[in-house]
Amino acid sequence: MFDVAPTELLLVVVVALVVIGPKDLPKAMRFVGKWMAKARGMARHFRSGLDTMMREAELEELEKQWREQNDAIMREFPRIDDVNASPATPSANAATTEPTKTEPVTEAEIDEAAAANPPETHAIPPKDGPLP
């Protein structure tokens, strides 16, 4: 990083010993060590902030590409709604019909109901905000 040779480091130590003195040298080294720790902590915090911003920018770009591809697929294969579907709300004549049966439902009836009402497969993602 700084490319300090061992002879240069020895020269700095000798000058510090002469200028500061042997009595105050440990205090000075402690002070320098604390200052270096703070500087490294600030650099680490700055770097992590930049990394977070880069990651978020990449995610936004990927979400944009995903939306574009999803929109293209949705245009190519539009969702087909069942036009002959029965209304979800009961009619006024429902009160006069026979009561519902209380017998257990068989697996065949469940399969028939699932085939008659397939699950929705094309959920449209929100235009704004995070994806689910």
N, C-alpha and C positions, 0 to 999 in steps of 0.2 A: 504494500500500500504506500508507505512513505519511503521504502528502500533505504533504511538506515543501516549502515555497516556497523559491525561490533566496535571498531575503533572510534567511530563518531559517537556512538552511545557512551563509550568509556570517557570520552572527552567531555560530554555533557554532564556526566555524573561528577567528574572532577571539578568542573566549573561550578556546579551546584553546591558541592561540598565546600568550596572555597567561599563562594558568595553568601550562601545561606548559613553555613556553619554546621558542625556536627550535632549541635544541640537542637536546632529547629528543623533539621532535614526530615525526620520522621513526620512531623506535623505538615510540612510542605508536601511530602509525598502523599499523605492521606488526603490533603486538600485537592491535589491534582487527580488522584484516583476517584474521588467523589465527582469532580467536574467531568472527568472522562465517562463515568457511569451515566451521568445525566445526559451528556451529549449522545452517547450510544442509545439511551432510552428514547430520546427525541427522534433520532434517526430511524429507529425501529418503528416508532409510532407513525412517522411520516411514510415510511415504506409500506406499512400495512394498510394505511389509508389509500395510497396509490394502487396497491394490489386489489383492494376492495372495489375501487372505482373502475378498474380495468375489468374485473370479473362481472360487475353489474352491466357495463357497456357491452360485453360479449353476450351476456344473457339477453339483453334487450334486442341485440341484433339477431340472435337465434330465435327469439319469440317472433320477431318481425318476419323472418324467413318462414317460420312454421305457419304463421297466419296466412301469408301469401300462398304457400303450397296448399294449405287447408281450403282456402277460398277457391283456388283453381280446381281442386278435387270436388268441392261442393258444387261448382258450376258445371263440371263435367258429369257428375252423378247426382242430380237433384233428388231430394227426398220425395218419395211418392206417398201422399196421404190417402188413406182409404176413404173414398167418397161415400160409400154406402155404410159407413159406420153408424151404429145406433147412438142416439144422444146419451150423454153421461147422466143427465138429470132424469129422474123418474117422471112419468107422465101423470096426469090427474087420474087416469083409470087404474093406476097401479094399486090403489087401495082396495079395489073391488076384485082383483085377481086372486088366485089361490095363494095361500101362504107358502113361503119357501120351504123346501124340504129340509128336514133335520137329519137325514141319513148321512153317514160319513161319505166323503168324496173319494172316489177311486182314482188310481193313478191314470187310468185312461181318460177320465174326465179332465184331470189336470193337464195332460198332454194336449187334449183337444182345445182347451182354453188357451194354452200357451201358443198353439199353432194359429188360433184365430186372432190373437192379439200379440204380434211379435214386438219385442222391445225396441224402443227407439234407438237407432244406431248413429245418427248424425246430429250430435249436439253442437250447436253453434257457439264458438268461444266468444267471450266478451271482447268488444273492440278496445275498451280501456281497462286498465287494471291488470292484476296478475291472473295468470291462468289457473284453473282449478287443479 
